[in-house]
Amino acid sequence: MLSKLINWMKPLPDTEIQLKDEKQIANLYKFWRIRMFLGMYIGYIVYYFTRKNLSFVATAFMRNVGITKMEFGILNSLAYISYGVGKFLSGIFADKCSIRTFMALGLIGSSIINLFFGFLYSLPFITFFWGINGGLQSMGFPPVAKGLVYWFSPSERATKWTLWSSSHTVGTFLIGILAAWCIGLGDWRATFYVPGIIGLITGIVLLFTLTDKPSSLGLPPIDIYHNDTLPLKKQTKGQKSLSHMQILFKYVLFNPFLWSLAIAYTFIYFIRFATLDWGTVFMTERGLSEKNAAFLLGFMPLIGTLGGISSGWISDKFFKGRCAPISIIYLLCLIFSLWGMYHFTNVSTPWWLIALFLSLVGFFVDGPQNLVGGVQVSRITVQESIGAACGFTGMFGYLGAFLSGIGAAWIIEKWGWHGIFISCGIFCVMAILFIIITWKRENTKPILNQ
């Protein structure tokens, strides 16, 4: 049974028939690029259905289950630990697995957890199963990163990657709408079992929608097809290619620029999840109703989508694919947005003004999140290690997410909401400093290490 599962998870083999007809190659590439992009996009939206639903029902969940803010923070933090560590391990395995089976299996497993999660009332069981859900969720991004690198060339990657990354915020927005609807019906548990049903169906569909690398269809590599040089190519040891472990150590674990991006990503993720996960709690304590808080919080990921997409387009259009400059600009604007969110969120403020600052926070945090942990990583590592490299930065990102759970709970108890927003402003500055370290390394010219 185990051997069958391993064989099923392996990458699809290169087809023996290598296509030569340019028109046929162009048509197949166009068809599969659209199909792969849409499959990974929709699939990851549904991943968020089975991950972020807890954030939008946080107040009702704590009240009905009978847990404190600190216990809720610990629950979130432990889930982020399992997700972060799992993301790195999933990245290592995803580099050696098929894109379609790896992504589909994680979504199916997470959906099964969601089907019964809302009916659990024991805190140890809740923590255990939500931790397992975090590990299964970690199987979503690494195969997508692999798919984006193998199907889209470096000259277009920032735009395509950040466009795909809008699936994060679209998924969060849609689950926010669904959560508000479920709360309005008086059944907060539906926020878990409805996404579970949707996720189960979507995971099965992914098995019949996605494929693996272009070579599995007889297509040439994307850099050859687009006549576009890869930013970094793996070295060889004499005449022998480096092994998977050698690539992992050389281009991931011993890559100082990747470490710098990973640390910056920690700060960015703290800001993202401190504002998102605690957003409904913050607004309800400022006098807003649970339903209105869930609705207004949806603006943060919705407008954040535009922030992520715009950051990639600006990087390709004005900075020749470089990510550091636009990330720094966005983080500076984020400081102002956080100030506005803190000062203008209360029951006496017009809803549109609250929505405005929530939207600005989402807009300016989404850009650096998409670029630093994804696009920029693909420019300082090789294709063969992209899953592990993105998993590595993702692991650090979810260290920040972990701190936004238990750490934010501690800050709230000690210094209140004022302390949270001051911390987020300081972390913006810290992220900028570590991104600056990569400024010269992220060259606009191809880096050839052959």
C-alpha positions, -999 to 999 in steps of 0.1 A, spaced: 0 0 0 28 24 10 48 17 -22 17 23 -43 12 57 -26 48 66 -31 47 57 -68 14 76 -72 31 107 -57 62 106 -79 66 132 -107 51 122 -140 79 108 -163 91 128 -193 73 116 -224 93 98 -250 76 118 -278 93 152 -279 72 176 -299 89 194 -328 60 213 -346 62 249 -333 25 255 -338 16 224 -319 40 234 -291 26 269 -290 -10 256 -288 -3 230 -261 17 255 -240 -11 281 -242 -37 255 -232 -18 240 -204 -4 273 -190 -40 285 -186 -52 252 -173 -24 249 -147 -27 285 -136 -65 283 -131 -62 249 -114 -36 261 -90 -55 294 -85 -89 279 -77 -73 251 -57 -55 275 -34 -86 296 -29 -103 265 -16 -72 257 6 -80 291 23 -116 280 28 -104 252 50 -77 273 68 -89 309 75 -125 300 84 -115 299 121 -103 335 120 -137 348 108 -157 329 135 -132 335 163 -155 353 187 -184 328 183 -159 299 185 -143 311 217 -177 317 233 -193 284 223 -163 262 230 -155 281 262 -118 292 257 -100 324 266 -81 347 243 -48 332 254 -60 297 247 -72 308 213 -38 324 207 -20 292 217 -43 272 194 -35 295 164 2 295 173 5 257 174 -13 254 141 12 279 126 41 259 139 28 227 123 21 247 91 55 264 91 76 233 97 53 213 74 58 239 47 96 234 47 92 196 47 65 197 21 88 219 -1 115 193 1 91 165 -9 72 186 -35 105 190 -54 105 152 -58 67 147 -63 40 153 -89 24 188 -87 -12 175 -91 -11 146 -66 7 166 -39 -16 196 -41 -48 175 -43 -39 152 -14 -33 180 10 -66 197 2 -86 164 5 -70 157 39 -76 193 52 -112 191 40 -119 159 60 -106 176 92 -130 205 86 -160 183 82 -160 174 119 -139 201 135 -169 224 144 -184 196 165 -153 193 188 -155 208 223 -124 194 240 -95 218 238 -68 191 235 -87 175 206 -93 209 190 -56 217 192 -45 183 180 -68 182 149 -62 219 140 -25 212 142 -29 183 118 -49 206 95 -19 230 96 4 202 84 -20 193 56 -24 229 46 14 231 42 11 209 11 -6 236 -9 20 262 -17 52 242 -26 37 224 -56 22 257 -68 57 274 -66 71 245 -86 43 249 -111 49 286 -115 86 282 -120 83 254 -146 54 268 -166 63 306 -165 96 321 -175 117 346 -154 108 377 -174 70 372 -168 72 355 -134 67 385 -111 34 394 -128 21 358 -130 32 349 -95 16 379 -78 -15 374 -100 -17 338 -87 -10 351 -51 -42 370 -52 -58 335 -46 -47 340 -9 -68 372 -5 -97 361 -28 -100 329 -7 -99 349 26 -125 374 13 -148 346 1 -146 326 33 -153 359 51 -185 363 32 -194 327 38 -187 330 75 -208 361 78 -237 342 61 -233 312 84 -232 335 115 -263 353 102 -281 319 100 -271 312 136 -249 281 128 -213 290 133 -203 253 128 -213 255 92 -182 277 87 -162 245 90 -183 217 74 -195 237 43 -159 245 33 -150 209 41 -175 197 15 -163 222 -11 -127 213 -5 -133 176 -8 -149 181 -42 -122 205 -54 -94 182 -43 -108 154 -65 -112 178 -94 -76 188 -91 -65 152 -98 -81 154 -132 -72 191 -139 -35 195 -131 -4 179 -146 33 181 -138 63 197 -156 61 206 -194 85 177 -202 58 153 -190 38 164 -220 66 164 -245 71 201 -243 105 219 -241 115 237 -209 99 271 -205 132 290 -207 140 274 -240 105 279 -253 105 316 -244 142 321 -251 146 335 -216 177 328 -195 171 314 -160 184 339 -133 203 310 -116 213 276 -129 226 248 -108 263 239 -108 277 206 -117 303 186 -97 327 177 -124 306 161 -151 280 149 -126 249 168 -116 245 177 -80 223 154 -60 190 165 -45 206 169 -10 236 188 -24 212 212 -42 193 216 -9 223 225 11 240 248 -16 210 268 -28 188 267 3 203 260 37 237 277 30 222 306 9 227 338 30 204 359 9 176 334 14 182 336 51 178 374 49 146 371 30 133 345 55 139 368 84 122 397 67 93 373 59 89 366 96 82 402 103 59 406 74 38 376 84 35 388 120 19 420 107 -3 402 82 -17 377 108 -18 400 138 -41 423 118 -61 395 101 -65 369 128 -72 394 156 -92 418 133 -127 407 143 -118 406 180 -103 441 177 -134 455 160 -159 438 183 -140 452 214 -143 486 197 -181 482 197 -188 467 163 -212 437 160 -197 403 151 -215 402 118 -203 437 108 -168 430 120 -166 398 98 -180 418 68 -156 447 72 -126 424 77 -133 410 43 -122 442 27 -86 436 39 -80 406 18 -102 418 -11 -82 450 -17 -51 432 -7 -55 412 -39 -49 444 -59 -19 452 -37 -3 419 -45 -10 420 -82 2 456 -86 34 449 -68 43 422 -94 33 444 -123 54 473 -110 84 450 -104 83 437 -140 74 471 -156 96 495 -137 123 475 -119 131 448 -145 117 420 -122 136 432 -91 114 429 -60 133 447 -32 125 483 -43 87 479 -44 87 458 -12 104 486 6 80 513 -8 49 492 2 62 486 38 67 523 43 31 529 32 20 501 55 32 520 86 8 548 78 -21 524 71 -16 507 104 -18 540 122 -51 547 104 -66 513 112 -59 518 149 -72 553 152 -103 551 130 -118 517 140 -146 523 165 -184 522 166 -187 560 159 -166 559 127 -184 556 94 -181 521 80 -165 532 48 -136 549 67 -130 517 87 -131 497 54 -107 522 38 -79 517 64 -85 479 66 -82 479 28 -49 499 28 -34 475 54 -44 446 31 -30 463 0 4 472 14 10 440 33 1 418 4 28 432 -20 58 424 2 42 391 13 39 379 -24 73 392 -35 97 385 -6 86 349 1 80 338 -35 91 358 -66 123 371 -51 131 336 -38 128 322 -73 155 348 -84 181 337 -59 178 299 -61 175 272 -89 145 255 -104 154 222 -88 151 236 -53 122 261 -56 98 241 -35 123 237 -7 134 274 -9 98 287 -8 91 262 20 121 275 39 110 312 38 75 300 44 86 282 76 100 315 88 69 333 77 49 311 99 72 317 128 59 352 125 24 338 123 31 318 155 43 350 172 11 368 160 -9 342 179 5 336 213 28 367 211 -1 390 201 -23 376 229 5 384 254 10 419 240 -28 426 241 -30 415 278 0 435 288 -2 467 266 -36 464 249 -43 470 212 -19 500 212 10 476 218 0 454 188 0 483 164 32 498 177 48 463 173 36 460 137 51 494 129 85 484 143 84 451 124 78 471 91 111 488 97 129 456 106 117 439 74 129 468 53 164 465 68 167 428 60 153 433 24 180 460 18 207 433 24 195 416 -8 195 448 -29 227 442 -48 223 404 -50 190 407 -69 207 416 -101 188 426 -132 212 405 -153 211 367 -154 233 350 -129 250 320 -145 267 295 -123 273 267 -147 
